[in-house]
């Protein structure tokens, strides 16, 4: 999926708050289809690709120690690299959910509700 997919998605939306998981899902499905990649996008392959991307994301933080919120000491290049790796993780996660026939957005909202019941405010 890589940076060209990130650039295509960025070009279509001005801020991340405006992008829906459904929009990302549809763009990823189209991206894979026109390149003939759908045949390779089985759950196992997507999961392994996702794990690889999480590994690349982890490498960014591996030797930095604690990092301040907002990354004030990071260069713009470091932040861009982080943004790309986070995007890769998101893209593979959304694609995996789609290939598995799951609505990731609804599943995430349901999980937040479950967590709210499991960890009520009074227990904090």
N, CA, C and O atoms as a GROMACS GRO file, in nm:
protein
  496
    1UNK      N    1   0.082  -0.119   0.000
    1UNK     CA    2   0.000   0.000   0.000
    1UNK      C    3   0.086   0.125   0.000
    1UNK      O    4   0.068   0.205  -0.091
    2UNK      N    5   0.175   0.148   0.089
    2UNK     CA    6   0.278   0.247   0.079
    2UNK      C    7   0.236   0.391   0.063
    2UNK      O    8   0.119   0.426   0.078
    3UNK      N    9   0.334   0.475   0.031
    3UNK     CA   10   0.313   0.619   0.033
    3UNK      C   11   0.224   0.668  -0.078
    3UNK      O   12   0.155   0.768  -0.058
    4UNK      N   13   0.219   0.604  -0.196
    4UNK     CA   14   0.132   0.653  -0.302
    4UNK      C   15  -0.014   0.646  -0.260
    4UNK      O   16  -0.093   0.733  -0.297
    5UNK      N   17  -0.051   0.543  -0.184
    5UNK     CA   18  -0.188   0.535  -0.133
    5UNK      C   19  -0.212   0.647  -0.033
    5UNK      O   20  -0.318   0.708  -0.036
    6UNK      N   21  -0.117   0.674   0.053
    6UNK     CA   22  -0.130   0.783   0.149
    6UNK      C   23  -0.151   0.915   0.076
    6UNK      O   24  -0.237   0.994   0.115
    7UNK      N   25  -0.074   0.940  -0.031
    7UNK     CA   26  -0.084   1.064  -0.106
    7UNK      C   27  -0.221   1.076  -0.172
    7UNK      O   28  -0.279   1.184  -0.173
    8UNK      N   29  -0.273   0.965  -0.227
    8UNK     CA   30  -0.405   0.969  -0.290
    8UNK      C   31  -0.512   1.002  -0.187
    8UNK      O   32  -0.602   1.081  -0.215
    9UNK      N   33  -0.504   0.941  -0.070
    9UNK     CA   34  -0.603   0.968   0.034
    9UNK      C   35  -0.591   1.111   0.085
    9UNK      O   36  -0.692   1.177   0.108
   10UNK      N   37  -0.468   1.160   0.104
   10UNK     CA   38  -0.449   1.297   0.151
   10UNK      C   39  -0.505   1.396   0.051
   10UNK      O   40  -0.567   1.496   0.090
   11UNK      N   41  -0.486   1.371  -0.077
   11UNK     CA   42  -0.533   1.462  -0.180
   11UNK      C   43  -0.685   1.473  -0.181
   11UNK      O   44  -0.739   1.576  -0.220
   12UNK      N   45  -0.754   1.368  -0.139
   12UNK     CA   46  -0.899   1.369  -0.145
   12UNK      C   47  -0.964   1.428  -0.020
   12UNK      O   48  -1.084   1.454  -0.021
   13UNK      N   49  -0.889   1.450   0.086
   13UNK     CA   50  -0.946   1.500   0.211
   13UNK      C   51  -0.850   1.599   0.275
   13UNK      O   52  -0.729   1.577   0.280
   14UNK      N   53  -0.906   1.710   0.325
   14UNK     CA   54  -0.820   1.813   0.380
   14UNK      C   55  -0.778   1.785   0.524
   14UNK      O   56  -0.666   1.818   0.561
   15UNK      N   57  -0.865   1.727   0.605
   15UNK     CA   58  -0.829   1.696   0.743
   15UNK      C   59  -0.873   1.555   0.777
   15UNK      O   60  -0.970   1.504   0.722
   16UNK      N   61  -0.800   1.494   0.868
   16UNK     CA   62  -0.831   1.354   0.902
   16UNK      C   63  -0.965   1.341   0.969
   16UNK      O   64  -1.027   1.235   0.960
   17UNK      N   65  -1.014   1.445   1.036
   17UNK     CA   66  -1.144   1.436   1.102
   17UNK      C   67  -1.257   1.413   1.003
   17UNK      O   68  -1.361   1.358   1.038
   18UNK      N   69  -1.237   1.455   0.879
   18UNK     CA   70  -1.342   1.444   0.777
   18UNK      C   71  -1.342   1.309   0.707
   18UNK      O   72  -1.436   1.280   0.633
   19UNK      N   73  -1.242   1.228   0.727
   19UNK     CA   74  -1.230   1.102   0.656
   19UNK      C   75  -1.300   0.992   0.736
   19UNK      O   76  -1.274   0.974   0.854
   20UNK      N   77  -1.388   0.920   0.670
   20UNK     CA   78  -1.456   0.809   0.737
   20UNK      C   79  -1.384   0.678   0.708
   20UNK      O   80  -1.314   0.666   0.608
   21UNK      N   81  -1.403   0.582   0.796
   21UNK     CA   82  -1.348   0.449   0.770
   21UNK      C   83  -1.409   0.390   0.643
   21UNK      O   84  -1.342   0.318   0.570
   22UNK      N   85  -1.534   0.422   0.619
   22UNK     CA   86  -1.601   0.374   0.499
   22UNK      C   87  -1.533   0.428   0.373
   22UNK      O   88  -1.515   0.356   0.275
   23UNK      N   89  -1.496   0.556   0.375
   23UNK     CA   90  -1.427   0.616   0.261
   23UNK      C   91  -1.292   0.548   0.239
   23UNK      O   92  -1.255   0.516   0.126
   24UNK      N   93  -1.219   0.528   0.348
   24UNK     CA   94  -1.089   0.460   0.337
   24UNK      C   95  -1.107   0.318   0.284
   24UNK      O   96  -1.034   0.274   0.196
   25UNK      N   97  -1.206   0.248   0.339
   25UNK     CA   98  -1.234   0.110   0.295
   25UNK      C   99  -1.260   0.105   0.145
   25UNK      O  100  -1.204   0.021   0.074
   26UNK      N  101  -1.345   0.195   0.097
   26UNK     CA  102  -1.379   0.196  -0.045
   26UNK      C  103  -1.259   0.229  -0.132
   26UNK      O  104  -1.239   0.167  -0.237
   27UNK      N  105  -1.179   0.328  -0.090
   27UNK     CA  106  -1.060   0.364  -0.168
   27UNK      C  107  -0.958   0.250  -0.170
   27UNK      O  108  -0.894   0.225  -0.272
   28UNK      N  109  -0.943   0.181  -0.057
   28UNK     CA  110  -0.851   0.067  -0.053
   28UNK      C  111  -0.898  -0.046  -0.144
   28UNK      O  112  -0.818  -0.107  -0.214
   29UNK      N  113  -1.028  -0.074  -0.142
   29UNK     CA  114  -1.082  -0.181  -0.227
   29UNK      C  115  -1.059  -0.147  -0.374
   29UNK      O  116  -1.019  -0.233  -0.453
   30UNK      N  117  -1.083  -0.022  -0.410
   30UNK     CA  118  -1.061   0.020  -0.548
   30UNK      C  119  -0.912   0.015  -0.583
   30UNK      O  120  -0.874  -0.032  -0.691
   31UNK      N  121  -0.828   0.062  -0.492
   31UNK     CA  122  -0.683   0.062  -0.511
   31UNK      C  123  -0.634  -0.080  -0.540
   31UNK      O  124  -0.556  -0.102  -0.633
   32UNK      N  125  -0.678  -0.176  -0.460
   32UNK     CA  126  -0.637  -0.315  -0.478
   32UNK      C  127  -0.694  -0.374  -0.606
   32UNK      O  128  -0.624  -0.447  -0.678
   33UNK      N  129  -0.819  -0.343  -0.635
   33UNK     CA  130  -0.886  -0.400  -0.752
   33UNK      C  131  -0.817  -0.358  -0.882
   33UNK      O  132  -0.788  -0.443  -0.966
   34UNK      N  133  -0.792  -0.229  -0.899
   34UNK     CA  134  -0.735  -0.182  -1.026
   34UNK      C  135  -0.592  -0.230  -1.046
   34UNK      O  136  -0.542  -0.229  -1.159
   35UNK      N  137  -0.525  -0.271  -0.940
   35UNK     CA  138  -0.388  -0.321  -0.951
   35UNK      C  139  -0.382  -0.474  -0.956
   35UNK      O  140  -0.274  -0.532  -0.969
   36UNK      N  141  -0.497  -0.537  -0.946
   36UNK     CA  142  -0.501  -0.683  -0.949
   36UNK      C  143  -0.451  -0.747  -0.822
   36UNK      O  144  -0.408  -0.863  -0.823
   37UNK      N  145  -0.455  -0.674  -0.712
   37UNK     CA  146  -0.403  -0.724  -0.585
   37UNK      C  147  -0.507  -0.796  -0.502
   37UNK      O  148  -0.473  -0.861  -0.403
   38UNK      N  149  -0.632  -0.787  -0.539
   38UNK     CA  150  -0.739  -0.847  -0.459
   38UNK      C  151  -0.713  -0.996  -0.435
   38UNK      O  152  -0.744  -1.047  -0.327
   39UNK      N  153  -0.658  -1.063  -0.534
   39UNK     CA  154  -0.629  -1.206  -0.521
   39UNK      C  155  -0.532  -1.236  -0.407
   39UNK      O  156  -0.531  -1.347  -0.354
   40UNK      N  157  -0.450  -1.139  -0.370
   40UNK     CA  158  -0.352  -1.158  -0.263
   40UNK      C  159  -0.402  -1.110  -0.127
   40UNK      O  160  -0.338  -1.135  -0.024
   41UNK      N  161  -0.515  -1.043  -0.126
   41UNK     CA  162  -0.566  -0.985  -0.003
   41UNK      C  163  -0.658  -1.080   0.072
   41UNK      O  164  -0.776  -1.052   0.092
   42UNK      N  165  -0.603  -1.192   0.113
   42UNK     CA  166  -0.676  -1.283   0.200
   42UNK      C  167  -0.645  -1.241   0.345
   42UNK      O  168  -0.545  -1.173   0.369
   43UNK      N  169  -0.729  -1.280   0.440
   43UNK     CA  170  -0.706  -1.236   0.578
   43UNK      C  171  -0.564  -1.266   0.629
   43UNK      O  172  -0.504  -1.180   0.693
   44UNK      N  173  -0.512  -1.383   0.602
   44UNK     CA  174  -0.379  -1.420   0.652
   44UNK      C  175  -0.272  -1.324   0.599
   44UNK      O  176  -0.191  -1.273   0.676
   45UNK      N  177  -0.273  -1.300   0.468
   45UNK     CA  178  -0.172  -1.213   0.408
   45UNK      C  179  -0.183  -1.070   0.463
   45UNK      O  180  -0.082  -1.006   0.491
   46UNK      N  181  -0.305  -1.022   0.477
   46UNK     CA  182  -0.324  -0.887   0.528
   46UNK      C  183  -0.279  -0.877   0.674
   46UNK      O  184  -0.220  -0.777   0.714
   47UNK      N  185  -0.308  -0.979   0.752
   47UNK     CA  186  -0.265  -0.979   0.891
   47UNK      C  187  -0.113  -0.978   0.901
   47UNK      O  188  -0.056  -0.904   0.981
   48UNK      N  189  -0.047  -1.059   0.821
   48UNK     CA  190   0.100  -1.062   0.824
   48UNK      C  191   0.158  -0.928   0.779
   48UNK      O  192   0.258  -0.882   0.835
   49UNK      N  193   0.098  -0.866   0.680
   49UNK     CA  194   0.143  -0.734   0.637
   49UNK      C  195   0.122  -0.631   0.748
   49UNK      O  196   0.206  -0.545   0.770
   50UNK      N  197   0.008  -0.641   0.817
   50UNK     CA  198  -0.022  -0.552   0.929
   50UNK      C  199   0.082  -0.566   1.040
   50UNK      O  200   0.130  -0.466   1.094
   51UNK      N  201   0.116  -0.689   1.073
   51UNK     CA  202   0.216  -0.714   1.176
   51UNK      C  203   0.351  -0.654   1.136
   51UNK      O  204   0.420  -0.595   1.218
   52UNK      N  205   0.386  -0.668   1.010
   52UNK     CA  206   0.510  -0.609   0.960
   52UNK      C  207   0.509  -0.458   0.975
   52UNK      O  208   0.610  -0.398   1.013
   53UNK      N  209   0.396  -0.396   0.944
   53UNK     CA  210   0.386  -0.250   0.957
   53UNK      C  211   0.389  -0.207   1.103
   53UNK      O  212   0.447  -0.102   1.135
   54UNK      N  213   0.329  -0.285   1.193
   54UNK     CA  214   0.338  -0.253   1.336
   54UNK      C  215   0.483  -0.261   1.380
   54UNK      O  216   0.527  -0.182   1.464
   55UNK      N  217   0.558  -0.356   1.326
   55UNK     CA  218   0.700  -0.366   1.356
   55UNK      C  219   0.775  -0.242   1.310
   55UNK      O  220   0.860  -0.190   1.383
   56UNK      N  221   0.745  -0.193   1.191
   56UNK     CA  222   0.810  -0.072   1.141
   56UNK      C  223   0.773   0.048   1.228
   56UNK      O  224   0.857   0.134   1.253
   57UNK      N  225   0.650   0.055   1.272
   57UNK     CA  226   0.606   0.161   1.362
   57UNK      C  227   0.681   0.153   1.495
   57UNK      O  228   0.725   0.254   1.549
   58UNK      N  229   0.696   0.033   1.546
   58UNK     CA  230   0.768   0.013   1.672
   58UNK      C  231   0.913   0.058   1.664
   58UNK      O  232   0.967   0.112   1.760
   59UNK      N  233   0.976   0.035   1.549
   59UNK     CA  234   1.115   0.074   1.532
   59UNK      C  235   1.136   0.224   1.550
   59UNK      O  236   1.242   0.267   1.595
   60UNK      N  237   1.036   0.302   1.515
   60UNK     CA  238   1.048   0.448   1.528
   60UNK      C  239   1.068   0.487   1.674
   60UNK      O  240   1.142   0.580   1.704
   61UNK      N  241   1.001   0.415   1.764
   61UNK     CA  242   1.006   0.448   1.907
   61UNK      C  243   1.110   0.368   1.985
   61UNK      O  244   1.139   0.399   2.100
   62UNK      N  245   1.164   0.265   1.923
   62UNK     CA  246   1.245   0.165   1.994
   62UNK      C  247   1.353   0.223   2.083
   62UNK      O  248   1.367   0.178   2.197
   63UNK      N  249   1.428   0.319   2.040
   63UNK     CA  250   1.542   0.368   2.118
   63UNK      C  251   1.526   0.513   2.163
   63UNK      O  252   1.624   0.577   2.200
   64UNK      N  253   1.406   0.564   2.160
   64UNK     CA  254   1.384   0.705   2.194
   64UNK      C  255   1.353   0.727   2.342
   64UNK      O  256   1.356   0.841   2.388
   65UNK      N  257   1.323   0.622   2.416
   65UNK     CA  258   1.280   0.642   2.554
   65UNK      C  259   1.140   0.702   2.555
   65UNK      O  260   1.064   0.687   2.460
   66UNK      N  261   1.108   0.772   2.664
   66UNK     CA  262   0.977   0.836   2.671
   66UNK      C  263   0.969   0.952   2.572
   66UNK      O  264   1.067   1.023   2.552
   67UNK      N  265   0.855   0.968   2.513
   67UNK     CA  266   0.834   1.072   2.413
   67UNK      C  267   0.723   1.164   2.462
   67UNK      O  268   0.618   1.118   2.506
   68UNK      N  269   0.746   1.295   2.455
   68UNK     CA  270   0.647   1.392   2.501
   68UNK      C  271   0.527   1.398   2.407
   68UNK      O  272   0.541   1.383   2.286
   69UNK      N  273   0.412   1.420   2.465
   69UNK     CA  274   0.289   1.436   2.387
   69UNK      C  275   0.307   1.549   2.287
   69UNK      O  276   0.358   1.656   2.321
   70UNK      N  277   0.264   1.525   2.165
   70UNK     CA  278   0.279   1.625   2.060
   70UNK      C  279   0.413   1.622   1.988
   70UNK      O  280   0.432   1.692   1.888
   71UNK      N  281   0.504   1.541   2.037
   71UNK     CA  282   0.636   1.521   1.975
   71UNK      C  283   0.711   1.653   1.953
   71UNK      O  284   0.760   1.678   1.843
   72UNK      N  285   0.722   1.738   2.056
   72UNK     CA  286   0.782   1.870   2.038
   72UNK      C  287   0.930   1.867   1.998
   72UNK      O  288   0.979   1.962   1.937
   73UNK      N  289   1.000   1.760   2.031
   73UNK     CA  290   1.143   1.752   2.001
   73UNK      C  291   1.174   1.677   1.872
   73UNK      O  292   1.290   1.654   1.839
   74UNK      N  293   1.069   1.638   1.800
   74UNK     CA  294   1.088   1.561   1.677
   74UNK      C  295   1.101   1.654   1.558
   74UNK      O  296   1.038   1.760   1.553
   75UNK      N  297   1.182   1.614   1.461
   75UNK     CA  298   1.194   1.690   1.336
   75UNK      C  299   1.070   1.666   1.250
   75UNK      O  300   0.994   1.572   1.274
   76UNK      N  301   1.050   1.750   1.152
   76UNK     CA  302   0.936   1.731   1.062
   76UNK      C  303   0.951   1.601   0.984
   76UNK      O  304   0.851   1.535   0.953
   77UNK      N  305   1.074   1.563   0.951
   77UNK     CA  306   1.096   1.436   0.882
   77UNK      C  307   1.058   1.317   0.971
   77UNK      O  308   0.998   1.221   0.923
   78UNK      N  309   1.094   1.324   1.100
   78UNK     CA  310   1.058   1.217   1.193
   78UNK      C  311   0.906   1.206   1.207
   78UNK      O  312   0.850   1.097   1.210
   79UNK      N  313   0.840   1.320   1.215
   79UNK     CA  314   0.694   1.320   1.227
   79UNK      C  315   0.628   1.265   1.100
   79UNK      O  316   0.530   1.192   1.108
   80UNK      N  317   0.683   1.301   0.986
   80UNK     CA  318   0.630   1.250   0.860
   80UNK      C  319   0.647   1.098   0.851
   80UNK      O  320   0.557   1.027   0.806
   81UNK      N  321   0.763   1.050   0.895
   81UNK     CA  322   0.788   0.905   0.895
   81UNK      C  323   0.686   0.835   0.986
   81UNK      O  324   0.630   0.732   0.949
   82UNK      N  325   0.664   0.890   1.104
   82UNK     CA  326   0.565   0.834   1.197
   82UNK      C  327   0.426   0.835   1.134
   82UNK      O  328   0.353   0.736   1.144
   83UNK      N  329   0.390   0.945   1.072
   83UNK     CA  330   0.260   0.956   1.007
   83UNK      C  331   0.242   0.847   0.900
   83UNK      O  332   0.135   0.787   0.890
   84UNK      N  333   0.346   0.823   0.822
   84UNK     CA  334   0.339   0.722   0.716
   84UNK      C  335   0.322   0.582   0.775
   84UNK      O  336   0.242   0.503   0.725
   85UNK      N  337   0.396   0.551   0.880
   85UNK     CA  338   0.386   0.417   0.939
   85UNK      C  339   0.252   0.398   1.010
   85UNK      O  340   0.192   0.290   1.001
   86UNK      N  341   0.204   0.500   1.079
   86UNK     CA  342   0.070   0.491   1.140
   86UNK      C  343  -0.036   0.470   1.031
   86UNK      O  344  -0.130   0.392   1.049
   87UNK      N  345  -0.020   0.541   0.921
   87UNK     CA  346  -0.114   0.526   0.810
   87UNK      C  347  -0.112   0.386   0.753
   87UNK      O  348  -0.217   0.328   0.724
   88UNK      N  349   0.007   0.330   0.736
   88UNK     CA  350   0.017   0.193   0.685
   88UNK      C  351  -0.057   0.096   0.777
   88UNK      O  352  -0.128   0.007   0.729
   89UNK      N  353  -0.039   0.112   0.908
   89UNK     CA  354  -0.109   0.025   1.004
   89UNK      C  355  -0.260   0.040   0.988
   89UNK      O  356  -0.333  -0.059   0.981
   90UNK      N  357  -0.306   0.164   0.983
   90UNK     CA  358  -0.450   0.188   0.967
   90UNK      C  359  -0.503   0.128   0.837
   90UNK      O  360  -0.608   0.064   0.836
   91UNK      N  361  -0.431   0.148   0.729
   91UNK     CA  362  -0.478   0.099   0.599
   91UNK      C  363  -0.489  -0.053   0.597
   91UNK      O  364  -0.588  -0.107   0.549
   92UNK      N  365  -0.389  -0.121   0.648
   92UNK     CA  366  -0.397  -0.267   0.652
   92UNK      C  367  -0.506  -0.315   0.747
   92UNK      O  368  -0.573  -0.415   0.719
   93UNK      N  369  -0.526  -0.247   0.857
   93UNK     CA  370  -0.631  -0.286   0.952
   93UNK      C  371  -0.769  -0.269   0.889
   93UNK      O  372  -0.854  -0.358   0.900
   94UNK      N  373  -0.791  -0.158   0.823
   94UNK     CA  374  -0.920  -0.134   0.756
   94UNK      C  375  -0.941  -0.236   0.645
   94UNK      O  376  -1.051  -0.289   0.630
   95UNK      N  377  -0.839  -0.263   0.567
   95UNK     CA  378  -0.851  -0.361   0.458
   95UNK      C  379  -0.879  -0.500   0.513
   95UNK      O  380  -0.961  -0.573   0.458
   96UNK      N  381  -0.811  -0.538   0.620
   96UNK     CA  382  -0.834  -0.669   0.682
   96UNK      C  383  -0.978  -0.681   0.728
   96UNK      O  384  -1.043  -0.783   0.703
   97UNK      N  385  -1.029  -0.580   0.796
   97UNK     CA  386  -1.168  -0.584   0.842
   97UNK      C  387  -1.263  -0.597   0.724
   97UNK      O  388  -1.360  -0.673   0.730
   98UNK      N  389  -1.238  -0.524   0.617
   98UNK     CA  390  -1.324  -0.528   0.499
   98UNK      C  391  -1.324  -0.667   0.436
   98UNK      O  392  -1.430  -0.722   0.404
   99UNK      N  393  -1.206  -0.724   0.417
   99UNK     CA  394  -1.194  -0.856   0.356
   99UNK      C  395  -1.262  -0.962   0.444
   99UNK      O  396  -1.312  -1.062   0.393
  100UNK      N  397  -1.264  -0.940   0.575
  100UNK     CA  398  -1.330  -1.032   0.667
  100UNK      C  399  -1.481  -1.005   0.676
  100UNK      O  400  -1.553  -1.078   0.746
  101UNK      N  401  -1.528  -0.902   0.608
  101UNK     CA  402  -1.670  -0.870   0.609
  101UNK      C  403  -1.717  -0.803   0.737
  101UNK      O  404  -1.834  -0.815   0.775
  102UNK      N  405  -1.627  -0.733   0.805
  102UNK     CA  406  -1.660  -0.669   0.932
  102UNK      C  407  -1.668  -0.518   0.914
  102UNK      O  408  -1.596  -0.460   0.833
  103UNK      N  409  -1.756  -0.455   0.991
  103UNK     CA  410  -1.767  -0.310   0.993
  103UNK      C  411  -1.681  -0.261   1.109
  103UNK      O  412  -1.725  -0.261   1.224
  104UNK      N  413  -1.560  -0.219   1.079
  104UNK     CA  414  -1.463  -0.182   1.182
  104UNK      C  415  -1.511  -0.063   1.264
  104UNK      O  416  -1.490  -0.060   1.385
  105UNK      N  417  -1.573   0.034   1.201
  105UNK     CA  418  -1.624   0.150   1.273
  105UNK      C  419  -1.727   0.112   1.377
  105UNK      O  420  -1.720   0.155   1.492
  106UNK      N  421  -1.823   0.031   1.337
  106UNK     CA  422  -1.926  -0.014   1.431
  106UNK      C  423  -1.866  -0.103   1.540
  106UNK      O  424  -1.906  -0.094   1.656
  107UNK      N  425  -1.772  -0.188   1.502
  107UNK     CA  426  -1.707  -0.274   1.601
  107UNK      C  427  -1.631  -0.191   1.704
  107UNK      O  428  -1.632  -0.222   1.823
  108UNK      N  429  -1.565  -0.084   1.658
  108UNK     CA  430  -1.491   0.002   1.750
  108UNK      C  431  -1.586   0.074   1.845
  108UNK      O  432  -1.557   0.084   1.964
  109UNK      N  433  -1.698   0.125   1.794
  109UNK     CA  434  -1.796   0.191   1.881
  109UNK      C  435  -1.854   0.093   1.983
  109UNK      O  436  -1.872   0.128   2.100
  110UNK      N  437  -1.882  -0.029   1.939
  110UNK     CA  438  -1.934  -0.131   2.031
  110UNK      C  439  -1.831  -0.164   2.138
  110UNK      O  440  -1.866  -0.185   2.254
  111UNK      N  441  -1.704  -0.168   2.100
  111UNK     CA  442  -1.598  -0.197   2.196
  111UNK      C  443  -1.583  -0.084   2.298
  111UNK      O  444  -1.559  -0.111   2.416
  112UNK      N  445  -1.596   0.040   2.255
  112UNK     CA  446  -1.591   0.152   2.348
  112UNK      C  447  -1.705   0.141   2.450
  112UNK      O  448  -1.685   0.166   2.568
  113UNK      N  449  -1.823   0.104   2.403
  113UNK     CA  450  -1.938   0.086   2.492
  113UNK      C  451  -1.911  -0.025   2.592
  113UNK      O  452  -1.939  -0.010   2.711
  114UNK      N  453  -1.858  -0.138   2.545
  114UNK     CA  454  -1.824  -0.248   2.635
  114UNK      C  455  -1.720  -0.205   2.738
  114UNK      O  456  -1.731  -0.238   2.856
  115UNK      N  457  -1.618  -0.131   2.692
  115UNK     CA  458  -1.514  -0.084   2.784
  115UNK      C  459  -1.571   0.013   2.888
  115UNK      O  460  -1.527   0.013   3.003
  116UNK      N  461  -1.667   0.095   2.847
  116UNK     CA  462  -1.729   0.190   2.940
  116UNK      C  463  -1.804   0.115   3.052
  116UNK      O  464  -1.805   0.158   3.167
  117UNK      N  465  -1.867   0.004   3.015
  117UNK     CA  466  -1.936  -0.076   3.117
  117UNK      C  467  -1.837  -0.151   3.205
  117UNK      O  468  -1.859  -0.167   3.325
  118UNK      N  469  -1.728  -0.198   3.144
  118UNK     CA  470  -1.627  -0.273   3.219
  118UNK      C  471  -1.547  -0.181   3.312
  118UNK      O  472  -1.508  -0.222   3.421
  119UNK      N  473  -1.524  -0.059   3.268
  119UNK     CA  474  -1.445   0.037   3.345
  119UNK      C  475  -1.526   0.165   3.367
  119UNK      O  476  -1.497   0.267   3.305
  120UNK      N  477  -1.626   0.160   3.455
  120UNK     CA  478  -1.710   0.278   3.478
  120UNK      C  479  -1.628   0.392   3.538
  120UNK      O  480  -1.524   0.371   3.599
  121UNK      N  481  -1.678   0.513   3.518
  121UNK     CA  482  -1.608   0.632   3.566
  121UNK      C  483  -1.582   0.626   3.716
  121UNK      O  484  -1.476   0.668   3.762
  122UNK      N  485  -1.676   0.575   3.791
  122UNK     CA  486  -1.660   0.567   3.937
  122UNK      C  487  -1.545   0.476   3.979
  122UNK      O  488  -1.495   0.488   4.091
  123UNK      N  489  -1.503   0.384   3.894
  123UNK     CA  490  -1.396   0.291   3.927
  123UNK      C  491  -1.258   0.350   3.897
  123UNK      O  492  -1.156   0.288   3.928
  124UNK      N  493  -1.253   0.467   3.837
  124UNK     CA  494  -1.124   0.525   3.796
  124UNK      C  495  -1.041   0.563   3.911
  124UNK      O  496  -0.929   0.613   3.894
   0.00000   0.00000   0.00000
